[in-house]
Amino acid sequence: MIENTSRRFIIARHGETDFNRERRVQGTSNDSVLTDKGISQATALGVYISKRDRITRTFCSPLRRCRQTYAEISGGGAANDKGLPEPTILENLKEIELKEWQGRLRNDIIIEDETNWDIFKANPCSLRLQNGTFAPVLDCFERAISNWDVIRSDAASNSADVTFIMCHGAIGQCMLLQALGLDKKEYGKSRRYALDNCECFEVEFESDESEYSSRWRRIDTSQAVSEWQSTYSTQLVSTTLATSR
């Protein structure tokens, strides 16, 4: 009998927060909390997770909105005797650091820091905040690399088949790009790699030695779960689009 050495990882974004609703930048600030809608989203994700194969390894961002979401998801699973285990809190799973933008309304930033906002939307990797000394996207991408090192090593040493990762939109996107072998310049270029509240990406690595995933899919509990897509075909599409830009 051939042993199955593949590993799957579910990367989830937290539920809607009051800052999301107000269109206020969150970043690494810890002031936002889930709205009623966010709690409902997390509960629905918990029901989906409870129907999956048992998840034995979990990681969570230290920020409150993720901890709240995780608690709601685990509660949804508990009703079916499949509550999630206590998560490992991983500091580098916190959201992209947006320095002086954090806590401010997006519309105010667009008006008061128009140049940097335009850079962020057109070429995110070129954004520099804190008087030009800090590169938010580059920092986030480096943390994504570190996260995968820790999480994949843990999965290998504990023979985890499915690992659940509770995090944020930007860091989640960076982790997906890493798993797909795509360049950091792809960040923010396509909604294809973006996570809405309580959406997930599931990625599968053929073995612990695989540099990149073999396939991936999107999980949205309000719609049908998408079909698996091969990482190779995704890389080809990305290359074609990059050439045409």
N, C-alpha and C positions, 0 to 999 in steps of 0.2 A: 504493500500500500504506500503510495506516494504522499508524503507529508505536505499539508497546505501551509506554506510559509508567508502567504500574503497578509498584509495588515491594512485595516481600514481606519480612517480618521474622519470624524464629523466635526466640522468647524462651524460654530453657530454664533450669530450676533444676538445681542440682548434685545429685549422688547422695547417698545416705544417709551420714551421718557418725556418728562415735562419740557426739557430742553429741545428734544426733537420736535415736539408739537409747536413750540415757540420759535423754531428755526434759530436756535441759539447754539453757538459752537461749544462742544463739550471737551474734546481732547482728553487730557489726563486729569481734568478737574473731577472732583468727587462729590459734587453738589446736586446732581440730578437724580431723580427717582422715577420709577415706573409709573405711568398713567394707568387708569383702569383698562384702557385698550392694550397697553403693554403687558399687563397681568393676564389678560385673556389670550394674547398671542403666546405667552410663555406656557400657559396651561394647555393650549392646543398642541404646542410642540411637545409637551410632556406626554400627552396621549400618544402621539406618533412614536416617540422614543420608547414608550412602554411596550409597543408592539414589535420592536426590533429585537434582534439577538441580544442577549444580555451584554451590557456595557460594563466592563470591570475596571477600566482606568479612566479617570476624568481629571481635567485641568480647568482652572477658572482664573480670569483676571481678578486682581485685587479690588477693582473699583466697584462701588455699591450697586450700580445698575446691573452689572453682571452677576453679582452675588444674589441680588433679588431675583433675577431671571432664573438662575440656577435652582434656587429654592422652589420656585413655582414649577419648574420642569420636573424636578424630583418629586414634588408632591403629586403631580399628575401621574407619574409612573407608579407611585406608592399604592394607588388605588388598584393597580393590577399586579401588585407584589413584585414590581420591577423598578422600585425607586433607585435613583442613581446613588453611588457611594459618595462618601465625603470627598470633595475635590482637593487636588493639590493646587494651592494658590501659587501662580507663576507670575512674578513681577513683570516680566517682559511681555505678558499678554495684555497689558494696559494699552489704551488707545494711543493713536498718533499724538505727539506732543505739539501743541499749536501755540504755545507761549502767550504772547500778548493778545491773541484772538480769543482765548478761552473765556467763556462766560458772556461774550458779547453777541448781539444779534447779527445774523449774517448780513442783513440789509445795511446795518451801520458800518460793518467792515467794508462792504462794497463801496460805500460812499467815502469813508474816512481813510481807507487804505487800498484805493482802487488799483494801483499799480501791482501790488503784491497779490491781490485777489485775482487779477487777470493772469498773472504768471501761474498761480495755483491751478487755474482752470485750463490754461493752454499747455503748460509744461510743468507739471507738479514737482518733478525732481529738481527743478531750478529754483524753487521757492526758498528764500532765506528770511528767517524772522530773527527777533532779538538783535536788532541793528546789524543784520546781515551775517550774524555769526553762527546761526543754527539752521540746519537743513532738515525739516520735519520728515519728509518722505524718505530720504536716505537713512535717517536714524531708524525709522519704522521698519524699513526693509532689512536693516542689519539685525534688528531685534527678532524679525521673523526667522532669519537664519538660525539664530540662537535658540529660538523656541523649538524649531524642528529638531535640532541636535538633542535637546533635553527630552522632548516628547517621544521621538522615535527610539532613542536609547532606552527609555523607560518601557516602551511597548515590547521591545526585543527581550529585555531582561525579565519581564513578567509574563511573556507569552500572551499578551493582550491581542485579541482578534479585532475588537472595535474600541477605539479611544474617542471620548467625547471632549471637545474643546470649547469652552464658553468664553467668547471674547467680544470684539468690536468690529465695526465696519472696515476701517482702514487696515488695522493689523491683520484682520481676517483675509482681506484682499491680498495683502503682501504675502501671507502664508500660502494662499492658493497659487499665486504667481510663482513662488518658490517651488511648490510641488509640481507645477507644470513645466518647470525649466524655462520660464519666460523672464525676460529682462525687466528690471525695475522701471524702465521707461514705459512699460505697458500700464503702469499704475494710473488709474483715472481716465484711461483712454477709451474704455468700453464698459457699458453697463453689464456686459456678459460676466465680468469678474467682480461685480459689486454685490454687496449683501444688503437687503432691506431688513427691517426689524424682524427678528426671530426666523429669518431664513438661514439655511445651512448649505454648505458645500460638503460633499462626501468625496474623499479621495482614497484611492487604493494603490498601495505599493506592492509589487509582486514579491519582494523579499526585503529583509532588513538591510541588504547590501545595495538595493536599487537607489540610484541617485535621484531619480524623479519618479513620480507616480506613473501608473500604466493607464489609469482611466479615472474619470471624475463625473459628478452630476450635481445638480442643484436640488435642494429639498425645500419646498414651500408648502406648508401644511394647508394653506388656503386654496391650493391648486393641486393638480396631479404631480407626483414626483417625476422629474425629467428623466429621460433615458440616459444611460451611461454614454459618455463620449470618450474617445481615446485621446490620450495625452498627445500622441504623435500627430493626429489630425488637427488638434488644437494648435500645436506649434506651427503647422503648415499654414493654417488660416492666419495666425498672428503675423507670420513672416510676410504673407501676401498683403495684408492690410498695412503693415509698416512700410512696405515698399511703395504703396500707392498714396501714402500721406504726403 
